[in-house]
Amino acid sequence: MRSRVFILNLLLVASAGVCAEKDQALQQLLARAASARIEDQPALYTEAAQHELKSADQLYTAGKVDDARDAVKDLLTYSDKAHDASTQSGKKLKDTEIAMRKMAEKLRDMKRAVTFEEQGPVQAAADHLESLRTDLLSHMFGKGKK
């Protein structure tokens, strides 16, 4: 019995350490993105958004709804920043659009696995990513492009 408690405590400490490492890596990524050239920001912010998507999926699976909701909000914030940097610079439009399509698809998949109360916010996040995608596509193929 004591060995089980010891192992459980050891696993809890290890998982807390892994979460701290992930948060630190995300913070470093965001610091790099904020100080990067505008041409490099779309890829960095997209990576941060993908990190938050993975976190949200894990948190919803673990039943930590409030934390998952915060991760989805952060995902949208970083996606907005990636979109803005991409449209301002005219670089990485295609890569950013593809990443947003994949993230929106993952959110729609997640929607099927969460509780009814959480389906609305997850669907709204997927819809927001789709609107960002549409805007990126219009920048790539819209009228007035030379």
N, C-alpha and C positions, 0 to 999 in steps of 0.2 A: 504494500500500500504506500509506504513512504517513497519507494522508488518511482511509483506512478506520479505522485505529487511533485517529486523532484523533476521528473521528465517534463511534466506539464509546465512547471515554472520555467524550466530551461527553454522550452518552446516559446513561451510567452515573451521572454526576454529577447530571444533571437528574432522573433517576428517584429518586436518593437524596434530593434536595431535596423532591420531591413526597411521598415517604414521610414525611419529617420534618414536612412541613406537615400531613399527615393525622393523624399522631400528636399533634401540637400541637393541632389542632382537636378531636380526641377528648378530650384532657386538659382543654381548656377546657370542653367540653360536660359532662364528668363533674364538674368543679368547680362549674359552674352548677347541675347536678342536685343535688349534695350540699347546696348552700346554698339551694336553691329551696324554696318552700312545698310541702307534701305534695301539694296539688292539681295542681301543675305538674310534679312529679317523674315521673309515669308517661310523659308524652310525651317528656321528656328522656332517660330511661333507655331507652325504646323506640328512640329515634333512635340512641343509642349501640349498642344491640344490633344494629340494622340495619346500622350502620357495620361492626361486627365480622363480621356475616354476609357482607357484600360482601368484606371483607378475607379471610375464610376461603376464599371461593370463588376469589378471585384467587390465594391462596397454594397451594391444592390444584392449581389449573391450572398454576401455575409449578413444582410438584413440591416445594414447601417444606412437607413434611408436619408437622414439629414445630411450626413457626410457625402453620400452619393449625389444628392441634389446640389450641394456646393461644388462638387467636382464637375457636374454638368454645366453649372454657371461659369466656372473657370474655363471649361472647354469652349464655350461660346465666346468668352472674352478673348481668348487666344486665337480663335478662328477669325474673329472680327479683325484683330490686329494683323493676322497673316493676310487676310483679304485686302485690308487697307494698304499694307506695304506692297503687296503684289500689284495692285492697280495703280498706285502712285509711281512705282518704279517701272512698271511694264515688264518686269522680269518674273519668272517662275509662275506665270499665270496657269499654264497647263498642269504643272506639278501640284499647285495649290488646289486647283479644281478637282483633280483626281483624288487627292487626299480627302477633300471635303465630301466627295461622293461616297467614298468608302466609309468615312465616319458617319455620314447620314444613314447609310445602309446598316451599319452596326447598331446605331441608335434604334432604328426600326426593329431590328432583331431583339434588342434589349427590351423594347416596349412589350413584346409578347411574353417576357419572363417576369415582369414586375407586377406589383399589385395594381388593381384598377385605379386607385387614387394617384398612382405615380405615372400611369400611362399618358395622361394629358401633358405634363411637363416634358416627358421624354419625347413625345411626338412633336411638341412645340419646338424643342431643340433641333430635331431632325428637319422640321420645316424651315427653321432659320438657316441651317446649313444649306438646304436646297436653294433658298433665296440668294445666299452668298454665291453659290455655284452658278446660278443663272446670271448673276451680275458679272462674274468672271468670264462666263461664256460670251456674254454680250461685249465685253472688252476685247476678247480674242477675235470674235467674228462679226461684230456689229458694224453698222454703216459708219462711214467716216474713217475707217481704218485704212491706212495708206500702205 
